Amino acid sequence: MVLAITSDGKSVSKEFAKTKAFEVFDIQGGRAGKRMLIDTSAGISENDLSYILQNEGVEILICGSITSEHQRELENYKIKVITGAKGMTKNILTAYIRSMKS
């Protein structure tokens, strides 16, 4: 499974449309592997963010807040959206993996 977390450095970004990067992880057997950072701070439009995730094969996005329009677009790409995340991206990743095991 491919999981992405919106990132403003080490923390989850507050707004999907204003994220500075996506941290992308390949999760296999309850472990996170292959980390990739996709920098979105250099002039990428809000409309391209969903396409980037779809193009990278992301299946789940964890973010802070997101507009209903962007969420529908991601869901049209078959990307599950989990909102309301706050804190360090590594802690969010760890918590998500633990929740998979429960």
Backbone as JSON, one array per atom type, in Angstrom:
{
  "sequence": "MVLAITSDGKSVSKEFAKTKAFEVFDIQGGRAGKRMLIDTSAGISENDLSYILQNEGVEILICGSITSEHQRELENYKIKVITGAKGMTKNILTAYIRSMKS",
  "N": [[0.84, -1.15, 0.0], [0.49, 2.26, -0.73], [1.16, 5.16, 0.95], [0.6, 8.57, 1.65], [1.61, 11.56, 3.31], [0.77, 14.84, 4.05], [3.13, 17.5, 4.32], [4.93, 19.95, 6.15], [7.7, 20.29, 6.47], [8.77, 18.8, 9.24], [6.32, 18.35, 10.3], [2.78, 17.6, 9.97], [1.1, 19.22, 7.38], [-1.16, 21.96, 7.74], [-3.14, 22.56, 5.88], [-4.28, 20.95, 2.99], [-4.1, 22.12, 0.38], [-2.08, 23.92, 0.7], [0.23, 22.58, 1.24], [3.71, 21.9, 1.61], [5.09, 19.73, 0.85], [4.88, 16.22, 0.03], [5.17, 13.35, 1.95], [5.94, 10.2, 1.09], [5.22, 6.8, 1.5], [5.9, 3.32, 1.24], [4.04, 0.79, 2.37], [4.4, -2.29, 3.73], [3.61, -5.4, 5.08], [3.07, -4.34, 7.63], [5.08, -2.5, 8.02], [6.89, 0.47, 7.29], [8.39, 1.3, 4.3], [10.61, 2.39, 1.68], [10.84, 5.59, 1.45], [9.81, 8.62, 0.05], [10.2, 11.97, -0.83], [8.17, 14.44, -2.04], [8.49, 17.47, -3.33], [6.44, 20.21, -3.19], [6.49, 22.89, -3.13], [7.41, 24.67, -5.02], [5.88, 26.37, -6.97], [3.78, 24.68, -7.8], [0.51, 24.11, -8.79], [-2.62, 24.16, -6.96], [-4.45, 22.48, -8.17], [-2.89, 20.56, -9.33], [-1.95, 18.94, -7.31], [-3.54, 16.69, -6.57], [-3.32, 15.16, -8.87], [-0.58, 14.58, -8.85], [-0.38, 12.86, -6.62], [-2.02, 10.73, -7.48], [-0.56, 9.93, -9.71], [1.71, 8.9, -8.52], [0.77, 6.61, -7.43], [-0.51, 6.63, -4.99], [-2.53, 5.43, -2.37], [-3.69, 6.09, 0.02], [-4.18, 9.12, 1.7], [-3.02, 11.14, 4.26], [-3.86, 13.99, 6.01], [-4.08, 17.43, 7.23], [-6.41, 19.63, 7.11], [-8.83, 19.74, 4.41], [-10.38, 20.82, 1.42], [-13.78, 20.14, 0.44], [-14.03, 19.86, -2.29], [-11.4, 19.19, -3.18], [-11.13, 16.8, -1.78], [-13.14, 15.2, -2.95], [-12.09, 15.04, -5.54], [-9.71, 13.58, -5.08], [-10.85, 11.21, -4.12], [-12.13, 10.41, -6.43], [-9.92, 9.58, -7.83], [-9.51, 7.27, -6.53], [-8.29, 7.47, -4.05], [-8.06, 7.18, -0.65], [-8.96, 9.45, 1.86], [-7.75, 10.72, 4.86], [-8.48, 12.9, 7.31], [-7.73, 15.67, 9.58], [-5.35, 15.27, 10.89], [-2.63, 16.02, 13.06], [0.54, 17.18, 14.14], [3.82, 15.61, 14.33], [5.05, 14.15, 11.34], [6.3, 11.63, 11.4], [5.27, 10.52, 13.72], [2.57, 10.38, 13.1], [2.65, 8.55, 11.01], [3.6, 6.26, 12.38], [1.45, 5.87, 14.18], [-0.61, 5.32, 12.37], [0.26, 2.9, 11.21], [0.23, 1.27, 13.47], [-2.54, 1.27, 13.93], [-3.4, -0.25, 11.83], [-2.71, -2.78, 12.57], [-4.43, -3.4, 14.58]],
  "CA": [[0.0, 0.0, 0.0], [1.25, 3.51, -0.79], [0.58, 6.15, 1.86], [1.21, 9.89, 1.6], [1.27, 12.48, 4.38], [1.14, 16.21, 3.72], [4.22, 17.87, 5.21], [5.53, 21.28, 6.17], [8.95, 20.02, 7.17], [8.62, 17.6, 10.06], [4.94, 18.28, 10.79], [1.7, 17.51, 8.99], [0.64, 20.56, 7.01], [-2.51, 22.24, 8.22], [-4.07, 22.58, 4.75], [-3.84, 20.19, 1.82], [-3.79, 22.98, -0.76], [-0.88, 24.72, 0.98], [1.31, 21.71, 1.69], [5.01, 22.16, 1.0], [5.63, 18.46, 0.36], [4.23, 14.96, 0.4], [6.06, 12.26, 2.33], [5.29, 9.01, 0.52], [5.76, 5.57, 2.07], [5.4, 2.03, 0.79], [3.8, 0.02, 3.59], [4.29, -3.73, 3.48], [3.75, -6.23, 6.27], [3.05, -3.55, 8.85], [6.29, -1.69, 8.13], [7.05, 1.51, 6.27], [9.63, 1.23, 3.52], [10.78, 3.36, 0.6], [10.33, 6.94, 1.7], [10.09, 9.57, -1.01], [9.69, 13.3, -0.54], [7.78, 15.17, -3.24], [8.46, 18.9, -3.02], [5.35, 20.9, -3.9], [6.57, 24.31, -2.76], [7.96, 25.48, -6.11], [4.97, 26.77, -8.04], [2.81, 23.66, -8.22], [-0.84, 24.61, -8.52], [-3.49, 23.32, -6.12], [-5.11, 21.48, -9.02], [-1.94, 19.49, -9.69], [-1.62, 18.11, -6.15], [-4.25, 15.4, -6.66], [-2.72, 14.41, -9.99], [0.73, 14.08, -8.4], [-0.62, 11.69, -5.77], [-2.53, 9.66, -8.33], [0.55, 9.5, -10.57], [2.65, 8.14, -7.68], [0.12, 5.39, -6.97], [-0.93, 6.76, -3.58], [-3.84, 4.85, -2.08], [-4.21, 6.74, 1.22], [-3.58, 10.4, 2.04], [-3.29, 11.67, 5.6], [-3.62, 15.43, 5.96], [-4.79, 18.25, 8.22], [-7.73, 19.92, 6.54], [-8.91, 19.65, 2.95], [-11.7, 21.25, 0.95], [-14.6, 19.03, -0.06], [-13.72, 19.72, -3.71], [-10.17, 18.41, -3.32], [-11.37, 15.45, -1.29], [-13.88, 14.47, -4.0], [-11.16, 14.77, -6.63], [-8.86, 12.48, -4.66], [-11.67, 10.0, -4.08], [-12.32, 10.0, -7.83], [-8.69, 8.87, -8.17], [-9.5, 6.09, -5.65], [-7.39, 7.73, -2.92], [-8.78, 7.37, 0.61], [-8.46, 10.64, 2.55], [-7.91, 10.76, 6.31], [-8.25, 14.29, 7.68], [-7.66, 16.0, 10.99], [-4.05, 14.9, 11.46], [-1.81, 17.1, 13.62], [1.76, 16.7, 14.8], [4.97, 15.18, 13.54], [4.69, 13.14, 10.34], [6.77, 10.29, 11.8], [4.33, 10.02, 14.73], [1.33, 10.05, 12.38], [2.94, 7.29, 10.29], [3.65, 5.19, 13.39], [0.1, 5.65, 14.68], [-1.39, 4.68, 11.32], [0.69, 1.5, 11.1], [-0.31, 0.56, 14.66], [-3.98, 1.09, 13.77], [-3.59, -1.33, 10.85], [-2.49, -4.06, 13.25], [-5.52, -3.64, 15.55]],
  "C": [[0.91, 1.23, 0.0], [0.48, 4.57, -0.03], [1.33, 7.46, 1.7], [0.71, 10.72, 2.78], [1.69, 13.87, 3.92], [2.16, 16.7, 4.76], [4.65, 19.31, 5.02], [6.87, 21.18, 6.89], [8.79, 18.72, 7.92], [7.19, 17.38, 10.54], [3.95, 18.13, 9.64], [1.25, 18.93, 8.67], [-0.82, 20.74, 7.4], [-3.54, 22.18, 7.1], [-3.49, 21.84, 3.56], [-3.35, 21.09, 0.71], [-2.53, 23.81, -0.55], [0.3, 23.89, 1.45], [2.6, 22.05, 0.93], [5.61, 20.88, 0.4], [4.68, 17.32, 0.71], [5.33, 13.99, 0.8], [5.32, 10.99, 1.93], [6.01, 7.77, 1.03], [5.12, 4.36, 1.42], [5.26, 1.18, 2.05], [3.54, -1.44, 3.22], [4.48, -4.48, 4.79], [3.81, -5.44, 7.57], [4.28, -2.71, 9.07], [6.35, -0.69, 6.99], [8.41, 1.35, 5.6], [9.67, 2.39, 2.55], [10.12, 4.71, 0.86], [10.76, 7.84, 0.55], [9.48, 10.91, -0.59], [9.41, 13.99, -1.87], [7.59, 16.63, -2.86], [7.38, 19.57, -3.86], [5.39, 22.4, -3.67], [6.97, 25.22, -3.92], [6.96, 25.68, -7.25], [4.02, 25.71, -8.55], [1.42, 24.14, -7.84], [-1.62, 23.63, -7.65], [-4.11, 22.19, -6.93], [-4.19, 20.33, -9.39], [-1.64, 18.54, -8.54], [-2.28, 16.74, -6.22], [-3.66, 14.54, -7.76], [-1.37, 13.82, -9.58], [0.55, 12.82, -7.57], [-1.1, 10.5, -6.57], [-1.4, 9.08, -9.18], [1.57, 8.66, -9.81], [2.03, 6.88, -7.11], [-0.34, 5.43, -5.52], [-2.36, 6.22, -3.42], [-4.5, 5.53, -0.89], [-3.45, 8.05, 1.42], [-4.0, 10.78, 3.45], [-2.92, 13.15, 5.56], [-4.31, 16.12, 7.13], [-6.2, 18.48, 7.72], [-7.65, 19.88, 5.01], [-10.3, 20.14, 2.54], [-12.47, 20.04, 0.43], [-14.33, 18.81, -1.55], [-12.45, 18.89, -3.93], [-10.37, 16.97, -2.85], [-12.12, 14.61, -2.32], [-12.96, 14.1, -5.16], [-10.25, 13.6, -6.29], [-9.63, 11.16, -4.62], [-11.99, 9.5, -5.48], [-11.1, 9.26, -8.36], [-8.51, 7.61, -7.33], [-8.47, 6.22, -4.52], [-8.25, 8.0, -1.69], [-8.14, 8.55, 1.35], [-8.79, 10.55, 4.04], [-7.53, 12.17, 6.74], [-8.1, 14.46, 9.19], [-6.34, 15.66, 11.66], [-3.3, 16.15, 11.93], [-0.57, 16.47, 14.22], [2.84, 16.31, 13.81], [4.57, 14.06, 12.57], [5.13, 11.75, 10.76], [5.83, 9.69, 12.85], [3.01, 9.62, 14.09], [1.51, 8.72, 11.65], [2.92, 6.11, 11.26], [2.25, 4.85, 13.89], [-0.77, 4.94, 13.63], [-1.02, 3.2, 11.19], [0.18, 0.69, 12.28], [-1.8, 0.29, 14.49], [-4.29, -0.02, 12.77], [-3.51, -2.69, 11.52], [-3.61, -4.4, 14.21], [-6.71, -4.28, 14.9]]
}
